[in-house]
Amino acid sequence: MSVSPFDLIPIVNSVPCKIESIDIWGNNIYIGTNDGQILLYILEKVEQNRKISFKSKLEKKRSLGHGKKPIEKIILIADIGKLISLCDGNLDVLNLYNLEPSTSIGLAGKGVTTFCIKKKSPEYKLCILSKKKLSFFEFVGVFELYKEVFLQEAPITIEWCHNTLCLGYKKEYAVLDIDNEFHKVLFPLEKNSTPKTKLITDQSKFLLTTDDLAIFVNLQGEPVQGAIKWNATPVSMAYYEPYLITILSNKSIEIQDIASEKIVQQITKPPASFHQVCEGRGSGKDFVILYSSNPNAVYCLHFSNLDDIVQSYIANGEHKEAIRLFEIFFKRDRGVASDYEDPEQEKQIYQQRIGKIYEQIAMTEFYKLHFKAAFPYLEKSNIDPRTIITFFPSLLPYQTDFRSQLSTTESIYQIIETTQSATDKQGLSAEAKLELMNYIENRLPLYKDGTDVLKDLVSVFLKLLVDHNKAEKFVTNITRYHNQYYTQDLEEWLQQRQFFSELGIVYQYSEKYRKALTLWCRLYNNELTDAHGSSGIDESIALLEARPTAIPEPPKELVWEFSTYFLENYPDKAIHIFLKTRKDALAIDQVIDFLQPTGVKLYQQYLEYIIFDQQNRAEYLHTRLATSYIDTIFQQNPELQVSAKKNEIPQPDDNRQKLIDLLEFSNCYNAGSLLHRIRSSLLYEELVILYLRMGQYEMMFNIIVWKLHDFKKAEFICANFDPKSSLSTHHLKETNTNIPATSSTGRPKSVYGLSPSSISPTLYGSSADKNTGAYLHSRDSLSLNNAANSDKEESNTGLNLKEGLYDLKRQELFLCLLKTYLNYKQHQLIAANRDVGTTTVVPTYIIEFLNNYYTEMDPIKVIQLLPESIQLHGGISEYLIKSFNYSISQQRESKIVKSLQKSLNFQTKSEYMRVCSSSILIGSEKRCPVCSKPIGDRVFVYFPNGTVVHFKCFQIPYICPVSGRNFKNDPIDYPNSV
């Protein structure tokens, strides 16, 4: 770096004795001399014309009384006001302020080799080395011994951090876990090497040196980070975050950044031969002092102007180093005044200063055309984004009032042109716009709606989105920031650059619908060419469909005027114009008449939307859709129109399935007209539904039994028939006419079991068994619908259609099926082949039918339908036994229920009379138990336990004011008379 971080400044020019040790706290320097004295100097900082100098004054001095022996080491503990010194093996504790003797260490303070204090800890602890013994003291008003550890060899240096002691022996380095007394050897030293250790306080690690190398180890003794190499043997070291300051044996001073492992400054010819360097602590932590013995003087390494150093790093492209250095020294500076500053104000100061650094880094990279590196720093800076936009003059709206604060603002294109290293000028310009777009997108959420800066940024952002062909993002943001941009400026910019598709969208959001549609019409008619090749078709359909909900719908006349072209050329897309709920709804009949010339597919699709999605129950719409389905079926399969001489039963295709679904789930169509249309056709499935709807059960069963031969289906319809919610048109006035919800495929879900999958070609056997699951599923669905409709019907009308033991309508349906079975031609063949006189043989399926549904039909009516020559024994007798037993059982149960109901009625009347029999008599002597005053003719309150009080003498209606009984939680069955 070009700027040196430190200036070497003298602070004490002449010390009366040779200096042996030194330490500093705040503005106080404590010097240990070779004749056993401690000198206290007070420093005063003087700043003039940005030059720093110091004045010093000898405040106090004291002799330790150990003779003229040098003071080898001084350590200050300012928090407890103590100074600890080592002189001729004696450890003394002095008062930091007046240098008077303080707490004595005792016998442990004799024969001391060296000592250290526990750093980076709120505890005040002291470790003393005496030969091979380590003594640990804790300050509790006095230094009290709490632990001793004996070593095999006496170390030369010791450093203490947390629970670890770093030991420097003559031949090796080691660490000691104090609590566990675990001693771990790290690595050996070369012969004649002197161990030197330094604690890197803020990172909790040790620096261990050899003659020309130093390594970092953590508290477990494991190597971390890298290594430091020196050109000479280190004599003394000090750590001034993030710098390691070292005095070398060649008398030079070397300053290294331990994070980057770079030498940032070297003082090869210092003004004196320095012996020791140490860092200040507390309020004096900005000091790094050195002393020399020839002459006896003290110098200070004063940190230079931080801004100049940061600027130097930025100029050299070392941006991360500049930011890291600023954060370290800002934290250091603010830490001194942290108790006096408002935290919010401190945060603002930090944001302002770091934001300025980010801005300087960004502009440096910007002018170097390193856009990808510049814009991330711009996002972190406090610069107004419009300042950067001024480098792109074609993007900034002309309505803006913003003026850049930069002294000179060349356009980005001029910068690119004048830069010799710009090889790909067009690519650089595109890269700059892309980074600007991303930068503005990240900054937009920071500004409130309606502000000028937001309008400027949104206008530029929309232009950049169009320039990069981000059509979807353009629509999203023009919707999100509606009316938050300069419309006229954007329209002119798009028109000039022939972005007609996006120009139409701007017209649309400005509610200039006809102008937008006309512009897009010129695009798909090839009268104009869009710069991005858009045809304008999708945009036109979206506008007519009123897809953007953030703006009003276009007028209906535009739909009729412009949709014809799209219906003819893009029917699958254009139909969605009409398949959407509009606030100003299009007339249904008008849409139908408009769509009919375009083809039956669009016509049907619209009717399906009206019926199934919009739940429209108009009869003519349902009938028209069903008729359209029928016409399509007969047009594609003419052979289905006539059933004469056709033995094969056709399976329903997709078109027939649509018709079946509609007939099953809708009860709003004209069943008579549809039945007339397909009566003589082969559409048996459809006929079954229509006959059931019309109540023509005999015709329905004739088709199921005689044509489809599906007995299970016939019985399934009977078993699941509910008069209150049946398909029959005779009951439409009593049932809910809502159309069931459709499935995920857009087609209603079957609940009546009339789908093609439920048709069985055989009477019984394996084929019929395959559809059992389908029947059960349909039956469950039907029962749910029937239950809901039944509850609603009974609550509304109070009617009960079941008279006696058998439901008349269900019985009618079962008897009709029985009659169809008896008339079935196979029964005639069986009876003709088994000639047993005049006795008629009943087929097995009829007997099974009777036995399965004996609870549904009156046996008298069944017997009336059976042939007179039928045998009563066998299956018929079994049916009669079941049926009569059921009838007798039901009659008995009815009598029991009647008796129980009668008894309940009597009980209820008795309870009612008992409750109503309680009375209240207020005489002249009756007093209120709360206030003890007569009740008289005043308003009173009666509680169920018989308590009577004045109206004003109670607070809670359900709590007795006398007994405190809560009648909500503990009610009384019968009120007491008073």
DOSEZA-723213 format. One record per residue (C-alpha): x, y, z; residue in one letter. Coordinates in pm, whole numbers, plus 50000, padded with zeros to 5 digits. Layout:
BEGIN
XYZa/...
***
This chain:
BEGIN
500005000050000m/501245035349923s/500225051150257v/502055039950572s/499625032350856p/501895044651135f/504015075451209d/506965072551450l/506695101751695i/508785108552010p/506755112552329i/509415112952606v/512695126452475n/514895123452779s/514535098053060v/516985103053350p/517805065853372c/518175036353142k/514805021253051i/514344984253125e/510554979753101s/507494999853006i/503674998652999d/500895023352923i/497315028953022w/495395058252885g/497715088452880n/499905074753159n/503255058653081i/504955037753349y/508705032553300i/510855007853492g/514505018453513t/517775000053565n/518225014753914d/514975000854063g/512695031154006q/509235034353848i/508585067053667l/505085079753582l/504775103253285y/501565121153177i/501125126152801l/499345154152619e/498445150952252k/498925181852035v/497495184551683e/498465213451458q/498035215351081n/497115178351077r/500445170351242k/500485151251568i/502995156851849s/503115148452221f/504145166652536k/505185146952844s/505505155453210k/507085134953490l/504255131753742e/505655107253999k/508525083854066k/509155057154323r/511975034054423s/510974998154498l/513634994154769g/515444964554613h/518664983154557g/519824994854221k/518444964754041k/516664967753707p/512884964853695i/512464936453448e/508714937553386k/505704959853451i/502034950053402i/499094972953475l/495584962053587i/493754994953573a/490304980553656d/491444973754011i/494055001554014g/497084979054051k/500614979553907l/502624947453932i/506394948753887s/509234923453887l/512594934254024c/515454911154126d/513034881654172g/510664902354386n/507044907854285l/505564940654409d/501994953354388v/501614991354382l/498755015754363n/498405025653999l/497735062254073y/500145072054349n/502675043454319l/502275035354689e/502704998854799p/499474979254794s/498464943254863t/501414920454924s/501714886954745i/503514871655042g/506214845255021l/505094836054667a/506374870254560g/510004860154629k/512264842154385g/509974849854090v/511264842553738t/508424858853545t/504654864053572f/501564871453360c/497914880353406i/494824863753261k/493744883952960k/490394885652781k/488514877753101s/486494897653352p/488354879253630e/491554893853774y/493984865153800k/497744863553827l/500194835653742c/503674836153903i/506534814053785l/509084804954055s/511644780553918k/509494749853827k/506354760054011k/503344779153879l/501284797354141s/497814810154048f/496214839254236f/492784855154214e/492034890654326f/489264891354588v/490274923754758g/493704907954795v/495554883454571f/494634849354709e/496414817254609l/493994790954473y/496164766554274k/499734754654225e/501134734253935v/504634719053931f/506534715253603l/509414692553510q/511364721853367e/511284759253422a/509874778553123p/511274811953007i/508044828952892t/504384824052984i/501114837752835e/497614831652973w/494284830652785c/491054815352913h/491984781953064n/495244777452872t/498794787352958l/501324789552674c/504834780152791l/508074788452612g/510924765752726y/514544767752626k/514144738652385k/510404737352303e/506954752752322y/504044737352514a/500504744952631v/499044736952972l/495364730753046d/495204746453390i/492064729053520d/493124694053408n/496874700853445e/497334685453101f/500734694552954h/501114692152575k/504434697452391v/503984715452055l/507294716751867f/511014719551951p/513224750251918l/516564752451746e/519724754451954k/520474789152096n/516934801152005s/515064822352256t/511324815252284p/509024845052245k/505224843052267t/502514868052194k/498814865452272l/496534876951989i/493804887852225t/490844893951993d/491244859851825q/492194838952132s/495344824251982k/499074825052047f/501914835451820l/505024813851875l/508334825351726t/511644810551623t/514634829451483d/513034836351144d/509524821751156l/506344824751363a/503214803451363i/499764807651515f/498244781151742v/494844779551908n/494224773152276l/494514735652218q/497934740152061g/496764732551705e/498244753451421p/495834778351261v/496044803950982q/499434807950814g/502994815750915a/505004847850937i/508544850150805k/511074875750923w/514304887750772n/515914888151118a/515294874651466t/512374891451644p/513314909951964v/509924922852083s/506344921451954m/503124940752006a/499634934351864y/497594963951748y/494604949051568e/495014939251289p/498734946751287y/501654927751440l/504484952051518i/507914936251559t/511334949651653i/513934928451474l/517514921251567s/518724942251271n/517214972551454k/514394976651197s/510674977651275i/508354955751070e/504534959551067i/502434931050924q/498704926350869d/498114891751016i/494844886750827a/496354892150482s/499854880850593e/501364911050417k/504004935650530i/502274969550529v/505164990850662q/508874988150736q/511005013050928i/514535002950833t/516355032550987k/514625042451310p/515975072851501p/517045050751793a/517865014851874s/514625001852026f/514544973352277h/510854967652346q/507454975452197v/504094972552374c/500504981552300e/498295003552510g/495134992052681r/491915008052799g/491515043952684s/495135043052568g/494745013852332k/495515036652038d/499135038452157f/501965015952050v/505115026452235i/508765017552195l/511725026452408y/515455028752350s/518395030652589s/520715050852373n/519365076952401p/516935069752685n/513755079552501a/510225067152437v/508565068452097y/505025062551982c/503755045451666l/500745067351596h/498115054251360f/497695076851057s/494435090550917n/492065061050864l/490405076850561d/493715080750381d/494595044250440i/491145032350323v/491485053550009q/494885038249943s/493435003149967y/490585012549734i/492975027349478a/494964994849479n/491804974049430g/491964958749779e/488324965749857h/487744938650116k/490854949650303e/489624985650306a/486234975550447i/487754952150703r/490194978750823l/487435004850853f/485224981651058e/488084973051293i/489045009051364f/485465022051373f/484654995751635k/487825005851824r/486995043151808d/483345039351904r/484195014252178g/485955041452379v/482865063752372a/480265035952381s/479055045852726d/478365081552618y/476845077352272e/473265069352172d/473265034652004p/470915046451727e/473065076751656q/476125054651655e/474455031251405k/473615060651179q/477195072951189i/478425038251095y/475955035350807q/476955069250671q/480685062350682r/480585026450552i/478095037150284g/480545063450165k/483285037250141i/480995014249942y/480215043049711e/483905050849654q/484665014349580i/481715011849342a/482625043049147m/486245031749122t/485154998648968e/482515016048757f/485045038448587y/487205007848528k/484194992348346l/484004964048601h/480214965648626f/479654932048790k/481994942349070a/480664978049098a/476904973249136f/476964950349444p/478794978149628y/476345004049494l/473494984449653e/475194987349991k/476035024249951s/473885054550033n/474105069449684i/470915080149511d/470305054349234p/469455082448996r/473075093749016t/474065061448841i/471185064648595i/472625098148479t/475405077848315f/472625064348087f/471065096647959p/468685079047718s/466945061548009l/466345089948254l/462845105048207p/462845140548081y/460165150348340q/462485143548634t/463745171748856d/466805152348969f/470265166748910r/473415146948976s/475775158449253q/478835145349069l/481115172448933s/481315156148590t/478995129648456t/479965114348127e/477615089447968s/478585053247997i/478955051947622y/481555079947630q/483455062147907i/483485030047706i/484575047947390e/487425066447560t/488745035747743t/491505019547542q/491104986047713s/487474982547602a/487644955747335t/484014945647327d/482274979347352k/478794966747264q/479084938347514g/480194962147787l/477234984747720s/474814955247743a/476474943248063e/476154977748219a/472414979248139k/471814944348275l/473554952348602e/471694985548624l/468384967248579m/469134942748860n/470364971149079y/467174991649035i/465004961049093e/466634955749432n/466304992449526r/462644997449431l/461124982249751p/462995008149959l/460905037649836y/457325047149917k/454585050949659d/454045085549518g/457605097849564t/459515113349276d/462445089749316v/460125059549281l/458575073448962k/462025079848816d/463265044948904l/460135026848784v/460245045348451s/463865035348396v/463274999748521f/460404994248276l/462565006547989k/465354982748085l/462924953448108l/461704960747755v/465254965147629d/466144930447765h/462894914947634n/461554906147978k/457904906747871a/456414888348171e/458384909248419k/457334940648234f/453644932048274v/454134921948638t/455864954448730n/453614977248530i/450754961348725t/452544964049057r/453625000249007y/450485011948827h/450535049848779n/453985051348947q/455855060348626y/455935087948366y/453445075248108t/454165100347833q/457925095947857d/457585057947847l/455225059047548e/457555081247349e/460575059747435w/458815027547326l/457465043647009q/460895056346911q/462495021946952r/459565002846793q/458634982347098f/455014981746986f/453914951847193s/454924968647520e/453635002147394l/450204986347358g/450414973747717i/451185009147835v/448145021247638y/446114993747803q/447125003748156y/446375039848064s/442855027447969e/443425036047602k/441955002447498y/441025010447140r/444415025947077k/446134994747212a/443994970647007l/444444991246692t/448214991246741l/448314953446792w/445974948946494c/448554966246277r/451144941846414l/449304909746323y/448304924845989n/452044930645922n/451614968145888e/454164973046168l/457104952146288t/457864948746658d/461534950846761a/461154918046950h/459054901346683g/455784900746880s/452574895646678s/450284912646932g/447804883646926i/448264871447284d/448224907147413e/444974914847229s/443244883647359i/444404891247715a/442994926547691l/439624914847552l/439534887947818e/440044915348084a/442844894348229r/444654922448416p/442434927848721t/444264959548828a/442584980248556i/438944984348448p/437464960948190e/437444972047827p/434074982647684p/431864954647546k/431734969647200e/435474963347163l/434874926347232v/432384923346946w/434574944246717e/437954927646761f/437244891746870s/435934879146534t/439404877146382y/440754857046676f/437764833346686l/438324824946320e/442094821046337n/442874812146699y/439664796646836p/441264777547126d/442744809647266k/439964833547169a/437154814047337i/438624824047674h/437494859647600i/433964847647680f/434824822147950l/435404847248226k/433194865148475t/433044901948393r/431714930148605k/429834942948302d/428584908748194a/428024900047830l/424454890147745a/424304852147718i/421964851347419d/424094877047241q/427234856147298v/425464824447177i/424314841546858d/427814855546813f/429534821746858l/427184799746654q/428674809346314p/432184800746441t/431404763846489g/429694739846726v/432814733846938k/433064769747065l/429274771247101y/429264740247323q/432304751747519q/430574784347607y/427354767047712l/429374742847930e/430984772648099y/427604789448160i/426004757648295i/428754740648493f/430954769948600d/428394797648633q/425664774148771q/423064788948538n/419784769148564r/417924783748269a/416024755148102e/416584766447746y/420384767347794l/420514731847926h/418184719947653t/420214737347381r/423474721847507l/421924686947520a/420414691747172t/423794702947042s/425404671647186y/422734650047020i/423214667246683d/426974661746705t/426484624946793i/424094618446506f/426274638146266q/429334617446349q/427434584146385n/424324584246162p/423724547246233e/422714555846591l/419584574346486q/417454543046427v/417374512346649s/415414489446414a/417194457146315k/420214466046526k/421274439346772n/424634453346883e/424674477347175i/427094506147097p/429464517747367q/429334555347450p/432184576447313d/433394610347444d/430554630047287n/427944606247428r/429614607247767q/429224645047773k/425524641047698l/425124614147966i/426864635948224d/424614665348146l/421424644148158l/422434628248488e/423374659548675f/421144686148536s/417434687148610n/416884719948427c/416424707648069y/413184699147886n/413214661447914a/410174657447688g/411724674547387s/414974655547425l/413104622647462l/411184629747144h/414504636346969r/416164602947059i/413204579847131r/413834557146831s/417664558446846s/420274535146990l/421174559347269l/419944535347538y/421924550547823e/420474584547750e/416964570547717l/417204553748057v/418014587048221i/415254605648039l/412584579448118y/413624580148482l/413444618148473r/409954616748318m/408704590448561g/408114565048284q/409554536248481y/408124508548270e/409774522047954m/413024526448145m/413044490548275f/412104477147935n/415314492047792i/417494480548082i/416104445348091v/415114438447732w/417824458647551k/420764460747789l/420064428347979h/421474444448290d/419384432348584f/421854445248843k/421564480248708k/417794479348724a/417854467249085e/420514492949171f/418274521249048i/415394508149258c/417494503449570a/418894538849553n/415714556449450f/414624584449684d/411314601349608p/412474633749770k/415524637549545s/414904614649252s/415574621948889l/411874620448815s/410374653048692t/407314645848906h/409314656349211h/411324685549076l/409254710449269k/410154693249594e/413904688949537t/416974710549525n/417684719949163t/421324729649209n/423724714448955i/426374692949123p/429964704749117a/432134693248834t/435254672348859s/438824684348802s/438474675048438t/435544698748392g/432984670448373r/430494662648654p/431134632648875k/428624604248843s/426514596649148v/423594577348996y/425524546948873g/424384552448515l/427814556148357s/428934531348089p/431234514348340s/428214502648537s/426504485348239i/426724447648258s/426044427047941p/424994396148138t/422374388848400l/424644375148672y/428124361048709g/431664373548690s/430944402348451s/428414417548685a/430644412648989d/433354434548833k/431134465248872n/430224459849236t/432734486149349g/431324511849110a/427794505249235y/428854508949596l/430694541549523h/427704555849340s/425354544049611r/427334561549884d/427444593949687s/423734592049617l/422834585149979s/424754616350086l/422884638049836n/419574622149929n/420194627050301a/420964663850255a/417934669750033n/415694649250263s/416604670050567d/416014701850378k/412664690050243e/411334678750578e/412404711250743s/410724732150473n/407474713450410t/407084689450700g/405864662750455l/406404625650504n/405894606750178l/406064572550344k/402594560150429e/402314527950621g/405064501850608l/406094508150247y/407094539750064d/404554543549787l/406924557349522k/409674532149592r/407114504249597q/405824516249262e/409334514149118l/410014479049255f/406624466149138l/407274480748794c/410584462048776l/408874429948894l/406274433948626k/409044438748365t/410804407348490y/407594387348462l/407054399348108n/410624392548004y/410664369047704k/413194345647867q/410574338648133h/408174328147858q/410794304547712l/411584288848052i/407894283648125a/407304268647777a/410204243847808n/409254231348158r/405804217148109d/404444205748446v/400754208248380g/399344241948461t/402104251248711t/404224281748624t/407934280548704v/409344313848836v/412924321248721p/415684322148980t/416494358848929y/412904368449017i/413004347949335i/416334363849433e/414904398049357f/411904391749583l/414024377649864n/416514406649846n/413874434149853y/411034419350059y/411004450750275t/410124473149981e/406924457349844m/403564448449992d/403274410449957p/399564413649866i/400444435049562k/403274411449471v/400924381549477i/398474400449256q/401224404248992l/402354368049007l/400674342748775p/397744323748929e/399334290048852s/402514297149045i/403664272549311q/403844286949664l/406464262849791h/410204268349723g/411454303549662g/408044320749666i/407144306150005s/410454318150146e/409724353250019y/406214352950166l/407494341750506i/410094369350514k/407644395650392s/404814387150634f/407224384150926n/408594418450837y/405094433050819s/404074418351154i/407334429451316s/406974464851184q/403374466851307q/404404455651655r/407294480151663e/404924507851556s/402574499851843k/405464499652091i/406744532951959v/403264547451979k/402914536752341s/406334550852430l/405514583652262q/402204585252448k/403974578852779s/406544605552699l/403754629852619n/402184623752961f/405514628453135q/406164660952952t/402744674553047k/403354664853409s/406714682153413e/405164712953258y/402414714553516m/404884710253800r/407084738153673v/404124761253623c/402684753453968s/405214774654158s/403944808554284s/405194839954455i/403254858154730l/404594891454852i/403054902355183g/403514934055384s/406044916855611e/408204902755324k/411664918355338r/414614918655103c/417354895955250p/420044918955107v/419024953455234c/416464941255497s/413904966555370k/410304956655289p/409614944954935i/406334963754927g/405124973954584d/408604978754440r/410084959654148v/411614927254272f/413704898654137v/412914861854194y/415604834854187f/414774797754131p/415784788354487n/413014810554624g/415094841354703t/413294874654640v/415264907254646v/414864942954526h/415794949354166f/418684971454272k/419984945754523c/421444920754274f/424344923254029q/424554891253823i/421244876653696p/422244840053734y/423924842154079i/421864843854398c/422994874154602p/422204856354930v/423494820754886s/425934828154602g/424614798454402r/425434799254030n/422344787153845f/424274782853523k/426604757153675n/424174743553935d/420614747053802p/417424738854001i/414994713653852d/411824729053992y/411494765054111p/410454769954474n/407254787454566s/407464817354795v/
***
